């Protein structure tokens, strides 16, 4: 039996521990680590499928220059010389790094040291800017430091958990399951503040379906209410804070703008006011806003006013999107931070880091934040750009502009796992980097716990670790000693030692207790929450009333609500809310590699309120075209009461590789928060119309598709691929049209009618491809058809299982592959059964639990509707 190795999931900021076992090939067996304090053995659907995502089929295995294979020496010399010549000719600010929350802390540390310490520019920013920069700015304004005060245990110790702009059930599923378990045990009250009814609302005692952008008004109203009701902790406010009266003065807001009923507002205020043990969790719904920083401070104000911070079961709590967003913040991966939570603009901090690194000069002012960085690229100010482990051509707002900027840049290098991401395709040089399972280092999760990620698999081809690539370039640029590292533990020791200097300045981030860590201790480092110093170990911050501002007192911020940056216009009457779905991660570069995670939603969609759909003449399964001042996208219509009236929702994951017409970044405005520079990704104005399709198609194939239709979206099936597609072509002859779509179908069985046609191809006795075309949305049981690939498949042309075979319906539980029809049938056969009983009968929801909220929704459906589905 092979060795079990402890590591960490590479997806969300929960940072779950995993146990890995090699399968002898390139795959891994993955289980939750029962001893990891983030998850105690639990994993969500994404974490459980990790072992299925390590295939090498899209990996870049050698450096590439101009799309052609090259050797490392040539590629690294070219990168070093291009950066050096740009700096020599145009100065250090003519180059930039755009990095990623997927990087490990050791990678981040070296990238930041190279840019800020030696190149001499602060032009390094990370995709965490799109994720939680508003929290960083809000924390620093209130606390004087970017400190998460509490721990995950606080969600279990609280009597009230307020979730603001957080679909915890889908975006941080294991933390959600911990909350569900605590709620069952102690009756925790849960309030969800979200314009949309998400799966998280299934456990909400109160769902405040707030109007987009009005969170500041709500929390200002709460602050004013607390004052009026005499529920302020005067002792804490007087001894440990400044600015309370000014904050209360600006908190007198019209609560009508929240769109909430007075009854619901008062219920929330009363609950908050009366519940000492309250945690307010906030996430992207707060951060991704043109007033995100003010929203963060409006929340923090209420916790400071009640003294509910840094004590068991109390505090504001930011949950990060990415696995190492916190590590990036700790190493200075943002353009406005130095390293170890020190400040660029602070001369003492700046000089200390310069001495520590033996650097020539460290910039004293912030560099370009992400959105400004790519504007500078477009303007020709950035002559050499290095993008690592991220895909801005998809994930950025106004993504089309980013693509044009990259194309126009003199020199672009991308270090990543694949050369086929939408961004890597535009690079001059692609450097093959190692990925999860191959990399070795540390990550920090949302509650400040540092965990090890382990290199279990041999790096494929010539792939190198990111820290190694940056260090190699640093050495070739002339800084041999500063970048002389042999292994990640050396970098970690240096990072920990530098944090000790920060600790000497009284900063929060101090892990100097690990600065002498031996190689073997680093190998077996158990999850450890910082700070880790001679004077402080883990725990919570601020319960003692000591903050990191110059006065040591927290600051209330006088904030007032502002409407989203872009205004609704008659031409663009809707707002687009965006976010994640349960089973995909970011731009799908890893999660799309497994069929299991593609079953829940196999194509991009627009979740739209029934009234909006009716006004627009949209029916379920139609295609909608959304248009903004910046671009357009085509998405499948999903009509749902859960959507917000006037503000439909679309997922942010799909890319040019999987659905080129559905890249949501093309539609989103690049308006940013003035303090954090974070873009407003959830409130862009759009118009919606029905995509005037003249035909629709669904197909499966053992080989990948090569589609060129106006709309297509492909996903993996267990064997091969599945795809939806559509267009406006005038189709008169189904057979010849089918051959233009899939030439392999020229010799196949067919059923052709005036409004629809079906084609299927068997080779060597097994189904290798099938195509269903129709004048309207195609009506077939897709999971059934996809499962026929590689089988004898006698019923495939019927498009659904025969009467003797049940049709499980679309997948709800990806772990156990349980369909909606199976669940509805179990509900209908056992009236009054509990959720646990339905789970036990169907096997849905018994593994990771991420689908349990959807099961609850199905159980709540009226019985007649259940039967009809
Ligand atoms: Fe990974 Fe899921 Fe845990 Fe997030 S909640 S770290 S995605 S297993």
Boltz pocket constraint, residues with backbone or C-beta under 6 A from the ligand:
constraints:
  - pocket:
      binder: B
      contacts: [[A, 9], [A, 10], [A, 11], [A, 12], [A, 13], [A, 14], [A, 15], [A, 16], [A, 39], [A, 42], [A, 43], [A, 44], [A, 45], [A, 46], [A, 47], [A, 48], [A, 171], [A, 172], [A, 173], [A, 174], [A, 175]]
      max_distance: 6.0
